[in-house]
């Protein structure tokens, strides 16, 4: 019984945090860092991104490629461009839960 209550609490907290992040991603303006990534890298080819033909410290390879792909699939809204990070947050939550489930 205690495990079920703890599991429900963890899931509710996770869903609350996730809904806050999704809402914030949808309504918040881009930060300087996100804008630099979008303006400088998303319009480049995948080849140029992977081989760093325009090297700069803001080119986080996986993040930039996922943002570029998300823009092609869903457009250039704030939520669409932040979608890869939201999806990977869900993966992080799942693996964190799996790591700590024996403690519950």
Helices and strands as residue ranges (DSSP letters): H 2-27, H 32-41, H 46-50, H 61-74, H 78-100
